[in-house]
Amino acid sequence: MKWEVRTMRSGTSFFDWTVFKKTVCRFWPLWGAYFAVWLVMLPLNGLMFLQMDQHNTGYMEDFAFHMVPEAAPELALQLTLVFGVLAAMAVFSHLYNPRSANFFGGLPVRREGLFLTHYLAGLAFLIVPNVIVFLLTLLVEAIGGAVFLPGLWFWLAATCGECLFFYSMSVFCGMFTGHILALPAFYGIGNILVFGVCVLLSTVFQRFYYGFNGFGPWMQGLVEWFTPVLNLGPGVRGWYNGGTFQSRGLGMVAAYAGAAAVLAACSFFLYRARRLESAGDVVSVKAMRPVFQYGVAFCAGLAFGMVTTMFTGAWSDIHHIIRRQHRVLIVLYHKQGIAHILQVPQRVQQFIIVSLMQADAGLIQNIAYTYQAGANLGCQPDSLCFPAGQRASCP
């Protein structure tokens, strides 16, 4: 007798509508709050301008031509930065609880389908409200007779692109942890990691390497690109000037949207290889635990050292750094601690420096260790030869 166990298969390979619908309905307060903020800022605010426009003309033009393309993108960065990580924490919350992780792991849905379903559900929390607000704002502008589509399209494109990036970055950070409170911590550190490391290294080099003035403009541009909060803030702008609409930053937003696609793909492979037993672990990827351990120790050590020296005053107070351009015009006293290794290039210019000095009585005094001329002076002459008229006279 042959026994056959039948298993229920998923109707779709990479998407499950039931899980999607349940996720959206379960976390409606999250996307409802995001929608409410934009509803107040654009459509309802437009209705207020429409009411004022009935008494004095020009209010709707200010709303459509200036407020939507100029003020709304500034708020978009702040909202997407916060609600992006909240959406990722919500839709992937089952990864951070052992019971929920085992429940979803036992569903007759492939892991690829679970990831794509939850990922699209969280993205819908942000994109769908943006589209609805766009349509409502367009309706308000049409009623007021001041429709300005370029400004509205600019706001929608910039906001959706930023939503896609920050949400994908949050999902990517969430794949490295099994603790829900560690996700916002990893997300916040990831947004400023490159900037913070660059500041720490620059501070250390300025303390120990005299003459260091920074890494240069190339490093500054690289740090800005890897710190999207600093790059997108002043970089995305739209304005109406001289009858034409001008904007900047959409190419930058498109580049970050491409990076979001890469982060989503990496998150997909990490989710597929993720172990359900990692729920509750701060770092769920075993191979990354040494990286987190030593990386945190390195950055924390540098930061703690910088902070302690600021309060204890352990560093020297340097007012002016003597550099290579001062090599002929400045003569240093030997007790100022010039290292022997740095005296090698000094000897090459010794003849020029000595010839420019004015001879006088008492010019050379307190000569120490004359019996160790070869070892201490490093092949420097033991005496200076001056003309007979300028030598020291006997008392």
Summary of the structure (lengths in Angstrom):
residues: 395
radius of gyration: 33.4
end to end distance: 128.5
largest distance: 128.5
contacts: 1064
relative contact order: 0.09
helix: 68%
strand: 3%
